[in-house]
C-alpha cells in the first residue's frame, strides 16, 4: 500500500523560501547534466564511470554546489536508469 502525504512548508523568512527554491533548481539542473551524460554511455557498471565523467563538469558549472548534492544526483540518475532498463 502506498500512502501519499501533502505537507505545507512554513517559512519564517521569505528569503528561506527563495533559498530552498534555488537549491532545488540547482539540483534539477545538475540532474539533467548527469542524466544527459548517462544517456550517452552505452554501459555503466556502478557509479564510478559516471562519477568520473560528470563530477568535475557539474562542479565547474556550479562552483557553489555542495559535493554531496552532486554525489546524490549521480546516484539518483543511476537509480532512474536502472528502473527504466
Wavefront OBJ file of the C-alpha trace (Angstrom):
o trace
v 0.000 0.000 0.000
v 1.334 3.392 -0.994
v 0.446 6.393 1.115
v 0.754 9.965 -0.050
v 1.113 12.901 2.277
v 0.830 16.572 1.468
v 2.762 18.935 3.675
v 2.812 22.681 3.681
v 6.200 24.191 4.392
v 6.061 27.292 6.525
v 8.971 29.704 6.259
v 9.957 32.160 8.949
v 11.547 34.484 6.424
v 10.677 34.946 2.732
v 14.338 34.551 1.745
v 14.287 30.989 3.149
v 11.719 30.082 0.511
v 13.941 31.595 -2.187
v 16.971 29.664 -0.929
v 15.064 26.370 -0.948
v 13.737 27.056 -4.428
v 17.233 27.867 -5.710
v 18.660 24.711 -4.124
v 16.014 22.521 -5.737
v 16.522 24.224 -9.083
v 20.281 23.720 -8.837
v 19.846 20.027 -8.050
v 17.460 19.708 -11.016
v 19.953 21.308 -13.403
v 22.725 19.036 -12.114
v 20.414 16.015 -12.568
v 19.793 16.995 -16.188
v 23.525 17.309 -16.912
v 24.373 13.963 -15.309
v 21.386 12.281 -16.956
v 22.437 13.530 -20.375
v 25.934 12.095 -19.861
v 24.483 8.784 -18.688
v 22.273 8.661 -21.761
v 25.381 8.933 -23.987
v 27.017 5.968 -22.241
v 26.331 2.525 -23.669
v 27.210 0.766 -20.428
v 27.546 1.931 -16.845
v 28.679 -0.549 -14.211
v 28.332 1.133 -10.846
v 28.667 4.810 -10.124
v 32.407 5.258 -10.708
v 32.370 5.688 -14.535
v 29.523 8.201 -14.374
v 31.101 9.972 -11.411
v 34.396 10.339 -13.297
v 32.632 11.770 -16.352
v 30.342 14.218 -14.571
v 31.524 15.271 -11.115
v 34.039 17.916 -12.186
v 31.861 19.061 -15.083
v 28.996 19.838 -12.703
v 31.366 21.338 -10.118
v 32.836 23.636 -12.780
v 29.394 24.795 -13.951
v 28.109 25.283 -10.398
v 31.109 26.056 -8.152
v 28.918 26.691 -5.087
v 27.069 23.370 -5.241
v 27.896 21.113 -2.291
v 29.731 17.898 -3.161
v 27.030 15.787 -1.556
v 24.453 17.290 -3.932
v 26.474 16.081 -6.906
v 27.077 12.624 -5.437
v 23.369 12.246 -4.620
v 22.398 13.374 -8.114
v 24.737 10.794 -9.673
v 23.225 8.026 -7.532
v 19.700 9.199 -8.368
v 20.429 9.176 -12.107
v 21.824 5.646 -11.885
v 18.754 4.514 -9.945
v 16.387 6.050 -12.520
v 18.192 4.429 -15.435
v 18.201 1.040 -13.702
v 14.471 1.380 -13.114
v 13.674 2.035 -16.782
v 16.114 -0.585 -18.059
l 1 2 3 4 5 6 7 8 9 10 11 12 13 14 15 16 17 18 19 20 21 22 23 24 25 26 27 28 29 30 31 32 33 34 35 36 37 38 39 40 41 42 43 44 45 46 47 48 49 50 51 52 53 54 55 56 57 58 59 60 61 62 63 64 65 66 67 68 69 70 71 72 73 74 75 76 77 78 79 80 81 82 83 84 85
